[in-house]
Amino acid sequence: MSTKRPPLNRLFAPRSIAVVGASASPEKAGYQMLKSLAGFPGDLYPINPKADEILGFRAYPSLSEAPKNIDLVILTIPAAACVPALEDAAAVGVGGAIIISGGFAEAGAAEGAELQEKLAAACRDGGIRLLGPNTSGFVNPRTNVRATFAPGAERLAAGGVGLVAQSGGVNLSLAFQFLRQGIGVGLAAGLGNAIDVALPDVIDYLAADDAIKVIAVHLEGVPDGRRLFESVRAATAVKPVVALPVGRSDIGDFAKSHTGNLMGSYALTAAALRQAGAVPVRSTDDLIDAAHAFLHDRLGASENPGVGVLTGQAGPGLIIADALKAAGISIPPLSDRTVTTVETLLPPLTYIRNPVDTGRPGASFPQVLDAVAADPAIDLVLTYALHEPDALNIGAVLSQARSTLVQPIVFGTGGAPESIDPVIETLETEGVPCFTAPDRAARAVSAMVEDARARHRRSVGAIDPSAVDVSGALVSPMDEDRAKTLLKAIGIASPQRFVCRDRLQAHDALGAIEGRVVLKILDTSIAHKTEVGGVQVGIETAAQLDAALDIIDAIPGGDVRRYLVEAEAPPGLELILGGTNDPSFGATVLVGLGGTAAEAMEDVAIALAPLSEAEGHALLDRLRGSALLDGWRAAPPVDRDRIVTAITALGNLLSANPRIREIDLNPVRVYADELLALDALIVLSEV
């Protein structure tokens, strides 16, 4: 049995193809597949025991009777026949296979799942790389391999986009959307059930292909998230990756704690992609537009690239500026020197500090563009102008600018198609991405900026995965006291506390703690103590303590009941910190604003661990309420570095201890010079 996974060349760039189940009946997939492959420049062998010739190609009764050295076999036969056909393919040395048929694990029946396992075994034993089953196939226009049953595949043009989708239908939909935008693909592959060739495999393949300039990804579920993360991270080091994860409405099923409830599958997937350097998008249009921009240019790594907005009309300029600012993109004010230059070129009453509104494109537009691009704060220029050839030949202006300016240019325009299409076609060939809607141009620029920021974080953030050995402290069940003792070992403090077996010990603890105290129930069967009255605050006197103990004692529960008496922390900003060892992505951390109100606020950011300090700070910056950390309405700022240190320590703890299933520190109170975990829940997996 072969244990080495062969490369994908014979699958995606075959020199010879056999179609098992090829048919002369137009209603069958075997007919359409053979028809799509009619332009294939290599050897094409229909396999059908009942035919001598199909669509002008000589047919063969079986793979064993066809010429040898077949690179790719395409199975368009029923599911039940696929396993022996794949075994036959292995016997004659086939390197790659596609199974169009459904009826495997996706059908939900035990028989289908069993068939799928047999397919996987046949691939492993025979050294075959399998695309599918239950896939629409792939298209490689560069080598004219149209291995799909979809009509119109012959129209897909060759280009620099590498497209991979978990759904075969989405793959084709996106490929045709690229075609409509005049964009070619170097490879467009639909994975289907992906029992062998999976998303990371294709991303690795596309990353190594110099002709692919940008990778576009669609994904629905992530069975091996950590492997996907590593593949995307490696790919983004050499080229941009744009990803469309679906499932925003799925918040997952982590019933134990706030951390799990807030760390839904979509949020986690999008966060992992972003951390790996990809640009997650929310629609197919956004994916198309981002890939379109990346085909022409990629910004250098930068913490906060500045965008210069130059518009010939104020209204579209406002739409662009609004979209960029809503995405957190910097539109920095131009320098006084630049403003002085622009003032001499434009009539009064226009806005010229950035955005720059020319009032209408005129003869000075080229000089204004040069001045904006030359400003030291500007890394990219987004210019918009309606097509007004009598006022200005904008195409010629941008063509000249593209040949002289260092900064990338993105162009938005509007006008009658017959007028603007020739201009757009010329500019696209000269390296200027063009968009016919101002908001789409802005979203494309946002993607370019996000990519530049991700590369900057990688360049400045070294990861230190070191972790304190706490294996001896992982005792199940973990109550709050044990959890806080463990946290102290990794540098996360909590208020002074005493564990009390009875009321007498609780009163002793009250006397030992200066100031007011909090009384808590100490019971591992109760995850959310506040919700059952298990947390009593503001206790100063013995009478108040007795009243609080009466409330705690009235809570239903087991025979063993202990108390935790803890110093009451002073007021401060509340956060939630936590993490999980996710079955797919592995160690994952979360930070959010709101403390006990975190689920209501849903203001959280997620990352895979271990993570660098730069990635930790980026998490804080992604919080919608991050301004609260820097002081708000006379409140003192809190120590961001201390929060990041706690996040990275939690990540290292989870990475080093897969037995920790979940950590939930909620609330965590932060101050100018301190961070205290007021409550702590650590859930362990069974040994």
Steps between C-alpha positions, in 0.01 A plus 500: 500500500628846408535736797632800306244744363583550132502854357196643323658556157349194336159596633492870408739504201449161333643401163247218453145453627258209509126553557338193657130506422541709186171507311349601170174597677489880550300474822778310677792651689740275308395669176537856631836419661638364174359798312666744741832321448475506121766773475747320727836494316612169652371144460132445584355153553126438543438181701173321417466124437202556267652750258783509248493877449352795692500862379772416248733334753583132491343329802646217708311234698710541816795686644718193471439492123567869446849631424724515803646805676164659583547798731138576590188285510155660535224280639149595384344173619269413791645509852488123546728448198764755599706290742584220253556760226747683723677173577524433125646848454764431763590174330590679176696778673256790484622804696182699557125442508178700510171351618201699386243268656316568825353246737788479746531644852318820400181297452487418871457124462732244655553332162624824348741563785635146467551545126686823567736327744573237236575772246745661740672165558525436126666841451750440780583149381526597134683832533218689324409861582122523496287811447155437644283304508187707442682774310451693178869454422753767405603727216859580404472740203878535470532138389144488359384235745126555554432204728142590586152418379392867513401651164698810407823393669680541171446877527697536822819686418849446638618750759673558830225401746528165673151406617412217739155443647371234731180497298520400136201719425659804664823432313323523166288795609809696600690400187220635282479816712870555435431446130227766507753744648751415230728316742664168415581209729809286512314223679144472630444189712193379689584263786169326571535254788879544496590156632855533363578832333395761755508878518856525640631272224369726226614818678852354525486409130387848397753672726782318322372598153674821390233569237235531774498855635216474754320209666122519546346256748145398589447283809199364687644272766850447631580144610870579552516867585858502625627349175298756303648779713855384430437470125346846475777647713763353268311615189453860614875534542527488120161616365164636617222266613136613501256272683121476514399294806127437529286434806482834683176392669663194663624587848604145584393279788717571801246502781737512795620858501491846353827430320355208304176678421690797362750293302272374224627302204474785247666752730780256575556414133505865393737588784738216413503603133569862593779402739654281229516808277196443280235762435160362607206642303124472539369470145594362162514856362752595768709194418496582128592865559780426743653238271465745211704764684765251612556384143651840428679599820576415859590760759818457697476398863380796704346554841250754368516582128364841405251531215472815293153554357481718189157552350355699217157498659422557867218245535694190394793629706283508811387141438864393467615689808210366706570140397871530572455659841233245596760232426758674719713611203717808549428803276774721646498879461739617233803700606488878491743495209273270297196709582679816388589332170145377441356843585685648205351239266131506596230762526391607850216338696615142445621275782869425457640353822407136418273413341589744225198616299596663172145626444513338156786333318688768310835578347675511839384151601834331409696747713261457792538123474879532503489727804272270700708193414821681598375582850705304757185377677354335188571137409217449248280731294134423437368734235146530371378695199192468285584448135497850348727480195427861398632621837790257548650189344518318834630184336807676367558672836495174694708317240771763540470492878528122511830517313651766728353459849634256756173476692222270377200668338142373520249662266125534527286641224151515358344555162338325209655154449587567137695808612682374809566138403787585258658725765472231765641235268805715423564591863462139616767386257727774635458390861224728631207310657173667399159491668167640385360567849668718765422265790648201317820692436512587870453138609778387267732759654396387848611148410837626382550692824400203717752282315775758559418521872508121536844481343622774733379307805691198381817703444507652851348226713713209611309225678632371833312172562662435839259393774523422870464130580165473679425136425504417871229761565256356247283321754141425410264647592651850489320734738553875499772489765701238312452692176630822653796321653591370156457846348736650755770264375476658153493858632127576516408639842172487690378663823601367842277205590435220752332164447264428789341168596246650740354825632760537772783498246306751288484739795872453563565589135288815530722614788819420309413705190518877510195673356186354350483138386316286248347168606472229234371149485783256427333221304641355175152402383400869471668673206319835530485583869348845455192361327402288803582760764833342575693827510427750779688831493559802723531309827659695787346372826442164665123548470530566127714189467243285683224631274712420195579152631127435544445582132787275392380214718153519344635426150409144398797273455705215634588414858853645476477879518799731544536875490750734341555827684686748282605863523267723298693659214470875440293619201670478161454408135371145461615254236451136423810293425488137406580228256432149382683205357280482192468157333589653162717806566670395823593760762294816457468813715232766536482851642186706530353806663217482748591244764174351622318682215736360234239282332259792471767731357657239268811717471771236485811416300648154449842362403681171476773430752784529553496861383744786497470823696428682172211262435379554856493876451321451168231306689441797729488737204226289338262551793227747408539660842881502499495875570381415853843351567662837444276690740149623432324803647769566757548130586869409532656291221573136577821307445470350151836326531381318812188377316710377209736320738202322656360405158830354379549316831156341468578403142827337598326317786236358266759409234714311750207325668249350254317351798370848584180513302395850591601801710254773593620802699192715538511766613858618492543847643779714358658818631784735412755268665322174586285219361288276725301191407188529716353168388665201334367182344731233360344193340714190451450213261480153645838328518 
